[in-house]
Amino acid sequence: MTFSLGIVGAGQFSGQFARLFQAHPGVSEVHVTDLLPERAERLAASEGLAGTFPSYDAMLESPAVDAVAIFTQRWTHGPLVLQGLGAGKHVYSAVPMAISAEEIAAIIDAVRTTGLTYMMGETSQYNPATVHARNQIAEGAFGRLFYAEGDYVHDMDLGFYEAYQYSGGDNWKATASYPPLLYPTHSVGGVLGAWQTHAVSVSAIGVVDERGDGVFDKDVSQFGNDFSNATALFEVAGGGSFRTNEFRRVGYPSQIRESRFRFFGTDASMEQLATVAFWQDKKGVKDISELLEPKPTMSPDDPSLQHIAPDLRAAFTSGSAPVHDRSRLPREFDHLHNGHEGSHHFLADDFVTAVNSRTLPSVNAWVAARYTLPGIVAHDSARQGGARLEIPDFGDAPGNDTGTRAG
């Protein structure tokens, strides 16, 4: 069984997934559309796709497209997802799910009503540290898990200026001020992708930017935002807590590892930094760095990456780590480029498998809500000076326990 797919947005990220969807035996053909037609045409030509559409509306009206994969600006995902589901298409969406609780609720309602597949492509679901922690939690190795930490530490100077200029055009500074806590899924998802719980309350602190270059300037920002760094402390259901950092002005080598995680239990703990990771218990310390280290699958100087800032290329060149179980992936992926610490192959396969088997994907709408909504509420908390706020929960996906596929 196969289906046809339409890529929405032909920017720096979507080409990596266009190649994977094109190669997957569960996908019959891939089309693309972009607000800049020349970008769509260039991607279609470089990857040998089935063709382009002049607009998203035209793509949704076509019976030749069964599903769409959305790779557009962060704040546009919610409305585009709802439009896709309303047109009867299965939807894969880049992160975040949406930027408001109302959009998230509407997506869950649409998925429930239509029965269509929705998946959010959160790369931390298959981050090697998350995979290893998930496996250890399943075996009870931590004892009772009571605390975790997840960081997404990516300095603006390391590629983000170029990325926002590429996607934002002349108005790029207005969008480069995107609030860090509204892009929470790499840090929150990396924690909750292992720890099967959800956040119930949060207190957060934002740090006002001092660079003075028009980015993170309330008078310039499309979002009225002047926070460049933020920290959030979450309470979780069942007892315990986790902390996340979303930093955009930080002296840290994000080109080496931008997401990192730590988990603490009554019997053991696990800690990851930029270049090392350790498993610790009451007897001693074990270096697990090699187990979590992805092997590069392409050179950062590959011609296909020339349009991407050098400091961002590592996210597109990393292959699988030893902890990844590749046995379920299609053999067509064996020699294809991977990315974001080995997650791309698993995310593409999760969506295709879910659509074709009519099962819930790993990061379905209910899981995506638990990865996204905590950040939205945390941003409100930071704007209120750290007030502790409750986080609504939409519950588990009906009739299915998902989010723990081998990776």
C-alpha positions in Angstrom: 0.0 0.0 0.0 1.3 3.4 -0.9 0.2 7.1 -0.8 1.2 10.3 -2.6 2.7 13.2 -0.6 2.9 17.0 -1.1 5.7 18.9 0.5 4.7 22.4 1.7 7.7 24.7 1.8 10.9 24.2 -0.2 13.3 25.8 2.3 16.6 24.6 3.9 15.0 21.7 5.9 12.4 20.2 3.6 14.8 18.9 1.0 16.3 16.4 3.4 12.8 14.9 4.0 11.7 15.1 0.4 14.6 12.8 -0.4 13.5 10.3 2.3 9.8 10.4 1.4 10.7 9.9 -2.2 12.8 6.8 -1.4 10.4 5.2 1.0 8.6 2.2 -0.5 5.4 3.3 1.1 5.2 6.6 -0.8 4.2 6.5 -4.5 5.2 10.0 -5.5 6.2 13.4 -4.0 5.1 16.9 -5.1 6.1 20.3 -3.7 4.8 23.8 -3.4 6.4 27.1 -2.1 5.4 30.7 -1.9 8.5 31.3 -4.0 7.8 29.1 -7.1 11.5 29.0 -8.1 12.4 27.2 -4.9 9.8 24.6 -5.4 11.0 24.0 -9.0 14.6 23.8 -7.9 13.7 21.2 -5.2 11.6 19.2 -7.6 14.4 19.1 -10.2 17.2 18.3 -7.7 15.3 15.4 -6.1 13.4 14.1 -9.1 10.0 14.8 -7.6 6.7 14.2 -9.4 6.1 18.0 -9.9 5.1 21.3 -8.3 1.8 23.0 -7.4 1.3 26.8 -7.8 -0.1 27.1 -4.3 -1.0 25.2 -1.1 -4.7 25.6 -2.0 -4.1 24.0 -5.4 -2.3 21.1 -3.8 -5.1 20.5 -1.3 -7.7 20.5 -4.1 -5.8 17.9 -6.1 -6.9 14.2 -5.8 -3.4 13.3 -6.8 -2.2 14.2 -3.3 -3.2 12.0 -0.3 -1.0 13.6 2.4 1.0 16.8 3.0 4.2 17.5 4.9 4.5 21.0 6.2 7.9 22.7 6.4 7.0 26.4 6.7 7.7 29.2 9.2 7.2 28.1 12.9 4.1 30.2 13.6 2.3 29.1 10.5 1.9 25.4 11.2 -1.4 25.4 13.2 -3.5 27.0 10.5 -1.9 25.1 7.6 -2.4 21.8 9.5 -6.1 22.5 10.1 -6.5 23.4 6.4 -4.8 20.2 5.4 -6.9 18.0 7.7 -10.1 19.9 6.5 -9.2 19.0 2.9 -9.0 15.3 3.8 -5.2 15.0 3.8 -3.0 13.2 6.3 -0.5 15.7 7.8 3.1 15.6 8.8 4.2 18.9 10.4 7.6 20.3 11.4 7.8 21.7 14.9 6.2 23.3 16.8 2.6 21.9 16.6 1.1 25.4 17.0 1.6 28.6 18.9 -1.6 28.7 21.0 -3.7 26.4 23.1 -6.7 27.1 20.8 -4.8 25.9 17.7 -3.7 22.8 19.5 -7.3 22.0 20.6 -8.6 22.5 17.1 -6.0 20.1 15.6 -6.9 17.4 18.1 -10.6 17.9 17.4 -9.9 17.7 13.7 -7.8 14.5 14.0 -10.5 12.9 16.2 -13.3 13.9 13.8 -11.7 13.0 10.5 -9.7 9.9 11.6 -6.8 11.2 9.5 -3.2 10.8 10.5 -1.4 13.7 12.1 2.3 13.6 13.2 4.7 16.2 14.5 8.2 15.6 13.4 10.0 16.2 16.7 13.7 15.2 16.2 14.3 14.7 19.9 12.0 11.7 19.9 14.9 9.9 18.4 17.8 11.8 19.9 20.2 9.1 21.0 20.1 10.3 24.6 16.3 10.2 24.6 16.3 6.7 23.0 18.8 5.4 25.6 16.9 6.9 28.5 13.6 5.6 27.2 15.1 2.1 27.0 16.6 2.3 30.5 13.3 3.6 31.9 11.4 0.7 30.3 13.8 -1.7 32.0 13.5 0.1 35.4 17.2 0.9 35.5 16.6 4.4 37.0 14.5 3.2 39.8 11.9 5.9 40.4 12.6 8.8 38.0 11.9 12.1 39.7 13.8 14.8 37.8 15.1 15.5 34.3 16.6 18.3 32.3 16.4 19.2 28.7 18.3 22.0 26.9 18.0 23.5 23.5 21.0 25.8 23.4 21.6 27.4 20.0 23.2 30.8 19.8 21.8 33.1 17.1 25.4 33.8 15.9 25.8 30.2 14.9 23.7 30.1 11.8 20.4 31.5 12.9 20.9 34.9 11.5 21.5 33.4 8.1 18.5 31.0 8.4 16.1 33.8 9.3 17.4 36.0 6.5 16.8 33.1 4.1 13.3 32.5 5.3 12.2 36.0 6.4 13.3 38.2 3.5 13.6 41.9 4.1 11.4 41.6 7.3 13.7 39.0 8.9 14.4 40.8 12.1 10.7 40.8 13.0 10.6 37.0 12.8 14.0 36.3 14.2 12.6 37.5 17.5 10.5 34.3 17.8 10.1 33.6 21.5 12.4 30.8 22.6 9.7 29.2 24.8 7.3 29.0 21.8 9.9 26.6 20.2 10.0 24.2 23.1 9.7 20.8 21.6 13.4 19.9 21.2 13.9 20.3 25.0 10.5 19.2 26.3 10.1 16.4 23.8 13.5 15.0 24.6 12.5 14.7 28.2 8.9 13.5 27.8 9.9 11.2 24.8 11.7 9.1 27.4 9.7 9.8 30.6 6.1 8.7 30.0 4.4 11.5 31.9 3.2 15.1 31.2 3.7 18.5 32.6 0.9 19.9 34.9 2.3 23.3 35.9 5.2 25.6 35.2 7.1 28.7 36.4 9.5 30.3 33.9 11.9 33.2 33.7 12.9 35.1 30.6 16.1 37.1 30.1 15.7 40.3 28.2 18.1 40.6 25.3 20.8 43.3 25.4 22.5 43.0 21.9 20.7 46.0 20.6 20.8 44.9 16.9 17.0 45.0 16.3 16.5 41.3 17.0 14.6 40.5 20.2 13.4 44.2 20.2 9.8 44.6 21.2 9.4 47.5 18.8 10.6 45.4 15.9 9.3 41.9 16.9 6.3 40.5 15.2 5.6 38.7 18.5 6.2 41.6 20.9 9.1 39.6 22.3 12.4 40.7 23.9 13.4 37.5 25.6 16.4 35.8 24.0 17.0 33.2 26.8 14.5 31.5 29.0 14.4 28.8 31.7 11.3 26.8 32.7 10.6 24.5 35.7 7.8 22.0 35.2 5.9 19.9 37.6 4.9 16.5 36.2 1.9 14.2 36.8 2.7 11.5 39.3 5.3 13.5 41.1 8.6 15.0 40.1 9.8 17.8 37.9 11.9 18.7 34.9 13.7 21.9 33.8 14.3 23.1 30.3 16.6 25.9 28.9 15.9 27.6 25.6 18.9 29.8 25.0 19.6 32.0 21.9 22.5 34.0 23.3 24.9 31.6 24.9 28.6 30.8 24.8 28.2 27.1 23.8 29.2 25.1 20.7 25.7 24.3 19.4 27.1 23.2 16.1 28.4 20.2 18.0 25.3 19.4 20.0 22.4 21.7 20.4 20.0 19.5 22.4 21.2 17.7 25.5 19.6 15.8 28.4 19.9 14.6 31.9 17.7 12.1 33.9 17.8 11.4 37.7 16.3 8.5 39.5 16.5 6.8 42.8 18.8 4.1 41.5 20.7 5.7 38.7 21.2 8.8 36.7 22.4 9.9 33.2 24.0 13.1 32.1 25.0 14.5 28.7 27.1 17.5 27.7 28.4 18.7 24.4 30.9 15.9 23.8 30.5 13.4 26.6 27.7 11.4 28.3 27.7 9.3 31.5 25.6 6.6 33.2 26.0 6.8 37.0 24.7 4.7 39.8 25.7 4.3 43.5 28.7 2.2 42.5 30.3 4.4 40.0 30.4 6.1 36.6 30.3 4.6 33.1 31.2 6.7 30.0 28.4 6.1 27.4 29.5 8.8 24.9 30.3 6.3 22.1 26.9 4.7 22.5 25.1 8.0 21.9 27.4 9.4 19.2 26.0 9.6 15.6 28.3 8.8 12.8 28.4 11.4 10.0 26.9 10.3 6.7 28.1 13.2 4.6 30.6 16.0 4.5 29.6 19.4 5.7 31.1 20.6 2.4 28.7 18.6 0.3 27.4 20.7 -2.6 23.8 20.0 -1.5 24.4 22.0 1.7 26.0 25.1 0.2 22.8 27.2 0.8 22.9 26.3 4.5 25.0 28.3 7.0 28.2 26.3 7.9 27.3 26.3 11.6 23.9 24.7 10.8 25.3 21.9 8.6 26.0 19.4 11.4 22.2 19.0 11.8 22.0 17.7 8.3 25.1 15.4 8.2 24.7 13.2 11.3 23.9 9.6 10.9 22.6 7.0 13.3 24.2 6.3 16.7 24.9 2.8 18.1 21.9 3.0 20.4 19.5 3.4 17.4 17.8 0.2 16.2 17.6 0.5 12.5 16.1 -3.0 11.9 12.6 -1.6 11.3 13.7 1.0 8.7 13.3 0.4 4.9 16.6 -0.8 3.3 16.2 2.1 0.9 17.3 4.3 3.7 20.6 2.5 4.4 22.7 4.7 2.2 20.7 7.9 2.4 21.8 11.0 4.3 20.3 11.4 7.8 20.2 14.3 10.2 19.5 15.8 13.6 21.5 13.1 15.5 20.0 10.2 13.4 16.3 11.2 13.8 15.3 11.9 10.2 15.1 8.3 9.0 12.9 7.3 12.0 10.5 10.3 11.7 9.9 9.8 8.0 9.3 6.0 8.5 7.0 6.7 11.4 4.7 8.9 9.3 4.6 6.6 6.3 4.0 3.5 8.4 1.2 5.3 10.4 -0.6 6.4 7.2 -0.3 3.1 5.5 -1.2 0.9 8.5 -3.8 3.4 9.9 -2.2 3.3 13.3 -1.1 6.2 15.5 2.4 7.6 14.9 4.9 8.1 17.7 4.4 11.8 18.0 0.6 11.9 17.3 -1.6 14.9 18.0 -2.0 14.1 21.7 1.8 13.5 22.2 2.5 16.6 20.2 0.3 18.7 22.4 2.2 17.5 25.5 5.5 18.5 23.8 4.2 21.9 22.6 1.7 23.3 25.1 4.0 23.4 28.1 6.2 25.9 26.3 3.3 28.1 25.3 2.2 28.3 29.0 5.8 28.8 30.1 6.1 31.8 27.8 3.0 33.3 29.5 4.6 32.6 32.9 7.8 34.3 31.9 5.8 37.4 30.7 4.1 37.4 34.2 7.4 37.4 36.0 7.6 33.7 36.7 4.0 33.1 38.0 3.3 29.4 38.4 0.6 28.5 35.9 -1.4 25.3 35.3 -0.9 23.4 32.0 -4.0 22.0 30.4 -3.8 18.4 29.2 -5.7 16.8 26.3 -5.2 13.3 27.6 -3.7 10.2 25.9 -4.5 9.2 22.3 -7.7 7.2 22.3 -7.2 3.5 22.4 -3.5 3.4 21.8 -0.3 3.6 23.7 2.2 5.3 21.5 5.4 7.2 21.6 7.7 4.3 22.4 8.6 2.8 19.1 12.1 1.4 18.9 14.7 3.9 17.7 
